Amino acid sequence: AQPEYAIKLHFDQTKFPCSGQYVRARDGDSLSAELLADIALDKNPSESGTIISTGESLLLEFFSDEIVVARANCAGGFLAHVSIF
């Protein structure tokens, strides 16, 4: 986003049926930025499913181990929408 704007990310659906799969949202543009959400097998988005950055950057980190994905019952992912305001 441009300076003086923020980013709103809304998770519509998440499915991570196996351990080792996750999506994380960070408040900035690096892996060391503050963690806003950590969604995995036993973790869900906040009640509203909405995350808002404090600035112009929001980093999404998606991970699914190759060995985990090879198992037929471990297909997972997420559907999210983003807006700038």
Long-range contacts (C-beta under 8 A, 24 or more apart in sequence): 1-53, 1-56, 1-57, 1-84, 2-56, 2-84, 3-56, 4-56, 5-56, 5-84, 5-85, 6-52, 6-53, 6-54, 6-55, 6-56, 6-84, 6-85, 7-52, 7-53, 7-56, 7-57, 7-58, 7-82, 7-83, 7-84, 8-50, 8-51, 8-52, 8-53, 8-82, 8-83, 8-84, 8-85, 9-50, 9-51, 9-52, 9-53, 9-58, 9-60, 9-80, 9-81, 9-82, 10-48, 10-49, 10-50, 10-51, 10-80, 10-81, 10-82, 11-39, 11-45, 11-49, 11-50, 11-51, 11-78, 11-79, 11-80, 12-49, 12-79, 12-80, 12-81, 13-78, 13-79, 14-39, 14-44, 14-45, 14-77, 14-78, 14-79, 15-75, 15-76, 15-77, 15-78, 16-40, 16-41, 16-76, 17-41, 17-73, 17-74, 17-75, 17-76, 18-68, 18-71, 18-73, 18-74, 18-76, 19-68, 20-63, 20-64, 20-65, 20-67, 20-68, 21-63, 21-64, 21-65, 21-68, 21-74, 21-76, 22-61, 22-62, 22-63, 23-60, 23-61, 23-62, 23-63, 23-78, 24-60, 24-61, 25-51, 25-58, 25-59, 25-60, 25-61, 26-58, 26-59, 26-60, 26-61, 27-53, 27-54, 27-55, 27-57, 27-58, 28-53, 28-55, 28-57, 28-58, 28-59, 29-57, 29-59, 30-59, 31-59, 31-61, 33-57, 33-59, 39-78, 58-82
